Amino acid sequence: MAEKLIVLSDMWGVKKGLWITSYFGYLQQYYDIEFYDIQQLANLELPVNTGENIHKAFVEGGLETAAAHLKSKVKEAKHILAFSAGGTIAWKAALLGMPLKSLTAISATRLRFENERPLCKAVNLVYGDLDKYKPKADWFKTLKLEPTIIQNFGHELYSDEKYISEICMELLNKVTKKAV
């Protein structure tokens, strides 16, 4: 039976998320995937979908709404792969009590405002070294986390095809090592 993997979009959801199909291409044969558009989880209905408007809606309650909805949908521990604001939503849902096998969050910059870490041994946080909003080194140290920092990448490293394959290979190693 395939491991279960939840994939959470970035703030754009499916509207600007063609890159996410690359992840599915790599992972769907090994994982039973559930995908969530975080705009839908947050019940966002914006008249104008600018980056500024979407970001503001998430900061002003959308993150918490989405986290509560995600927690209500997840009844058994699963792996989570989440991008940007999706990573913050997964983190917050775990703090609310959502069961979690592992969390891989890429470019989840709003985690820098969190003071508590989820009860999950396998937390993998990935940031581009050029992402100016990534948490500071002392934040990682305080929460006893060891980030993966990718050189010469900014915030949207998760949409770069070269890095997509690396992320997927790491996730697939988790599944194939169990199977052997």
Long-range contacts (C-beta under 8 A, 24 or more apart in sequence): 1-32, 2-30, 2-31, 2-32, 2-175, 3-30, 3-31, 3-32, 3-78, 3-79, 3-101, 3-174, 3-175, 3-178, 4-31, 4-32, 4-34, 4-76, 4-78, 4-79, 5-31, 5-32, 5-33, 5-34, 5-78, 5-79, 5-80, 5-81, 5-171, 6-33, 6-34, 6-35, 6-36, 6-70, 6-74, 6-78, 6-79, 6-80, 6-81, 6-82, 6-90, 7-33, 7-34, 7-35, 7-36, 7-80, 7-81, 7-82, 8-36, 8-38, 8-41, 8-70, 8-80, 8-81, 8-82, 8-83, 8-86, 8-87, 8-89, 8-90, 9-35, 9-36, 9-37, 9-38, 9-39, 9-83, 9-86, 10-38, 10-83, 10-84, 10-85, 10-86, 10-107, 10-158, 11-38, 11-39, 11-51, 11-54, 11-55, 11-58, 11-84, 11-85, 11-86, 12-39, 12-54, 13-37, 13-38, 13-39, 13-40, 15-39, 15-49, 19-158, 19-159, 19-161, 19-164, 20-83, 22-161, 22-164, 23-81, 23-164, 23-167, 23-168, 26-164, 26-165, 26-168, 26-169, 26-172, 27-81, 27-168, 27-171, 27-172, 30-172, 30-175, 30-176, 31-79, 31-171, 31-175, 34-78, 36-70, 36-73, 36-86, 38-66, 38-85, 38-86, 38-89, 41-65, 41-66, 41-69, 41-70, 41-89, 42-66, 42-69, 42-89, 43-69, 58-85, 59-110, 63-88, 63-89, 63-92, 63-110, 64-92, 67-92, 67-93, 67-95, 67-96, 68-93, 68-96, 70-98, 71-96, 71-97, 71-98, 74-98, 74-99, 75-99, 77-101, 79-103, 79-104, 79-171, 79-174, 80-104, 80-105, 81-106, 81-167, 81-171, 82-106, 82-108, 83-107, 83-108, 83-158, 84-108, 84-109, 84-155, 84-158, 85-110, 87-111, 87-125, 88-114, 91-117, 91-118, 94-118, 94-119, 94-120, 102-174, 104-167, 104-170, 104-171, 106-157, 106-158, 106-167, 107-131, 107-134, 107-155, 107-156, 107-157, 107-158, 109-133, 109-134, 109-135, 109-155, 111-135, 111-139, 112-136, 112-139, 114-143, 116-143, 117-143, 117-144, 117-145, 124-148, 124-170, 126-150, 126-157, 126-158, 126-167, 127-157, 128-152, 128-153, 128-154, 128-155, 128-157, 129-153, 130-154, 131-155, 131-157
